[in-house]
Amino acid sequence: MNILFFLTPKSEVAYVEETDTLRQALEKMEHHGYAAVPLLSTEGKYLGTLTDGDVLWGLKKLNFPSLYQMEEIPVMQVNRSRDNKPVHVDVDMEGLLEKVSAQNFVPVIDDEKIFIGIITRRDVIHYLAKQCRSREESAV
């Protein structure tokens, strides 16, 4: 099966760019209700994952700046604790399952390491559950 079946394209994904400020990143995460978002370069390459924990520890390290002060702090100043490992757009299902079992979302990149979207663990689990139900129904 082609993993693009599961892809949520970049145009539908909330992400943070390396030129964003800490306030922009925080507000984007709050607006979408996400605990983690992809971090992209200005060229669109996947750099890593920014989590709410990273932001919290970053705020502590910076002595809890005000929202106005956060407008002057580059998001790249925040240390990231973990980065979701990306997969290439041509990865097979086994390679995808290996990543999605350890990450809530899997970034998908092309040959140039350009971010093209994500695959969520939820979408893969829903698909597999549907497949199981179909097999059970056909066995009866």
Beta strands, then each sheet from edge to edge (+ up, - down):
strand 1: 8-9
strand 2: 16-17
strand 3: 36-40
strand 4: 46-51
strand 5: 87-88
strand 6: 105-109
strand 7: 115-120
sheet 1: 1+ 7- 6+ 5+
sheet 2: 2+ 3+ 4-
end
